[in-house]
Amino acid sequence: MTPELPDRYGRTELVLMVVDPFLLFGYWEVTPESLRQAQDALGAEMHGARAVLRFYDVSLIHFDGTNAHHTFDIDIGLDARNWYVRLWSAEKSYCADLGFVARTGRFHAITRSNVVHTPRAGVSNRDEERWMRVRFVRRRKPDPARALEFVPAPLLSGGLSAEELRALLERRVREQARLAAESAMGTSPSSWPQASR
């Protein structure tokens, strides 16, 4: 029996995952030690501070913590430990900080997430054909000095006798011939009866 997954792992982290072009999912864990450090850093400003996920649009840049194209905050319940975040545009790169915003506006980050890239929201605009060259690899000739390996024949499924197997194969051949004849006569595939399995 497999053990239960732990409720907590004992490390402060924030992980973002892409759900679709306009939706991210984030989950986190904050250790009591990290929470105490945030309280010490904010001091009296911690009273009335809001827990937030601060998102950064870091599309096509090397993010240094100050040069994001755009930022926005999502108020969260720290004890929720996960949150869905709706986005307004697709095909962007995001990372986020989990932290507290004091009433004075001061932000203290506890941890930073990974960077995620949302996909485009529509069909690709590339419509040209792209061909691939397949290299032919010549098979080696068998080595006559090497002994042949024994591979046992597969067992007949369902324990069918030889007569039952022959009848099954004959039925399938007749069904394929009937379908080929209907196809040649122009009967639509949607009107074909489903073969029994």
C-alpha positions in Angstrom: 0.0 0.0 0.0 1.3 3.4 -0.9 1.6 6.0 1.9 -0.5 9.2 1.9 1.0 12.3 0.3 2.2 14.7 3.0 0.1 17.8 3.7 3.3 19.9 3.7 6.9 19.5 2.5 8.5 22.0 4.9 9.9 24.4 2.3 8.7 27.8 1.1 7.9 27.8 -2.6 5.5 29.1 -5.2 4.9 27.1 -8.4 2.9 28.4 -11.4 1.4 26.1 -14.1 -0.4 27.0 -17.3 -4.0 25.8 -17.6 -4.9 27.5 -20.9 -3.9 30.7 -22.8 -5.9 32.8 -20.3 -5.6 30.9 -17.1 -2.8 30.1 -14.7 -2.8 27.9 -11.6 -0.5 28.6 -8.7 0.2 26.6 -5.5 2.5 27.4 -2.6 3.7 26.5 0.8 5.0 29.0 3.3 6.9 27.7 6.3 6.3 29.3 9.8 10.0 30.5 9.7 9.4 32.3 6.4 6.3 33.9 7.8 8.1 35.1 10.9 10.9 36.6 8.7 8.2 38.5 6.7 6.6 39.7 10.0 10.0 40.9 11.3 10.8 42.6 8.0 7.5 44.5 7.9 7.3 45.2 11.7 4.3 47.3 12.6 3.3 47.5 9.0 2.4 43.8 9.1 -0.8 44.8 10.9 -3.4 45.1 8.1 -1.1 43.8 5.4 -2.6 41.8 2.5 -1.2 38.5 1.2 -0.9 38.8 -2.5 0.5 37.1 -5.6 2.3 39.8 -7.5 2.5 38.8 -11.2 5.1 40.1 -13.6 4.8 40.1 -17.4 8.4 39.1 -18.4 7.8 38.3 -22.0 10.9 38.4 -24.1 13.1 40.0 -21.5 15.8 38.9 -19.0 13.9 39.7 -15.8 16.0 41.4 -13.0 13.1 42.0 -10.6 12.5 45.6 -11.7 12.0 45.6 -15.5 8.7 43.8 -16.0 6.5 45.0 -18.8 3.5 45.0 -16.5 2.7 43.9 -12.9 -0.6 43.1 -11.2 -1.5 41.9 -7.7 -4.1 39.2 -6.8 -5.3 39.2 -3.2 -5.2 35.7 -1.8 -5.9 33.8 1.3 -2.5 32.5 2.4 -4.0 29.4 3.9 -5.7 28.5 0.7 -2.4 27.3 -0.7 -3.5 27.4 -4.3 -5.3 29.9 -6.6 -6.5 30.2 -10.2 -5.6 33.4 -12.0 -7.4 34.7 -15.0 -5.3 36.6 -17.6 -6.3 39.2 -20.2 -3.9 38.3 -23.0 -2.3 35.1 -24.3 1.1 34.2 -25.6 3.0 35.9 -22.6 5.6 34.9 -20.1 4.8 35.3 -16.4 6.4 34.8 -13.0 5.1 35.8 -9.6 6.1 36.7 -6.1 4.2 35.6 -3.0 4.3 38.2 -0.4 2.6 40.9 1.7 1.5 44.4 0.8 1.4 46.7 3.8 -1.2 49.5 4.1 1.5 52.0 3.2 2.0 50.2 -0.2 5.3 48.6 0.8 5.7 45.1 -0.7 7.7 42.3 0.9 8.2 39.2 -1.1 8.5 35.8 0.6 9.3 33.7 -2.5 9.4 33.9 -6.3 7.9 31.3 -8.7 9.1 29.7 -11.9 8.5 31.4 -15.2 5.7 30.1 -17.3 4.8 30.8 -21.0 1.1 30.8 -22.1 0.3 29.5 -25.6 -1.3 31.5 -28.3 -5.1 31.6 -28.2 -5.8 30.8 -31.8 -4.8 28.7 -34.7 -1.2 28.9 -35.9 -0.7 31.4 -38.7 1.9 29.1 -40.3 0.2 27.4 -43.2 3.2 26.4 -45.4 4.1 22.7 -45.8 7.1 21.5 -44.0 8.7 18.4 -45.2 11.1 16.1 -43.4 13.9 14.1 -44.9 14.0 10.6 -43.6 17.4 8.9 -43.7 17.3 5.3 -44.8 19.4 3.2 -42.4 20.6 -0.1 -43.9 20.0 -3.0 -41.6 23.0 -5.1 -40.7 23.2 -8.6 -42.0 22.7 -11.2 -39.4 25.9 -12.6 -37.8 26.0 -16.3 -38.6 28.2 -16.9 -35.5 25.5 -15.4 -33.2 22.9 -17.9 -32.0 19.3 -17.2 -32.8 17.1 -16.2 -29.9 14.0 -18.1 -29.1 10.8 -16.0 -29.0 7.7 -17.8 -27.9 4.6 -17.5 -30.1 1.9 -15.3 -28.6 -1.0 -17.0 -26.8 -4.3 -17.0 -28.6 -6.5 -14.3 -27.0 -9.4 -15.7 -25.0 -8.2 -19.3 -25.3 -9.8 -19.8 -28.8 -9.5 -23.1 -30.4 -8.0 -23.3 -34.0 -11.6 -23.8 -35.4 -12.9 -20.8 -33.5 -10.0 -18.7 -34.7 -10.4 -19.7 -38.3 -14.2 -18.8 -38.1 -13.3 -15.4 -36.6 -10.8 -14.7 -39.3 -13.2 -15.8 -42.1 -15.9 -13.5 -40.6 -13.5 -10.5 -40.6 -12.5 -11.2 -44.2 -16.2 -11.3 -45.3 -16.9 -8.1 -43.4 -13.9 -6.3 -45.0 -15.1 -7.5 -48.5 -18.6 -6.3 -47.8 -17.3 -2.9 -46.7 -15.1 -2.6 -49.7 -18.0 -3.4 -52.0 -20.2 -0.8 -50.3 -17.4 1.8 -50.6 -17.1 1.0 -54.3 -20.8 1.5 -54.8 -20.6 4.9 -53.2 -22.3 4.2 -49.8 -21.2 6.8 -47.3 -19.0 5.6 -44.5 -21.3 7.1 -41.9 -24.0 4.7 -42.9 -21.8 1.6 -42.5 -22.8 -0.7 -39.7 -20.4 -0.9 -36.8 -18.5 -4.2 -36.8 -18.8 -6.2 -33.6 -15.7 -6.4 -31.6 
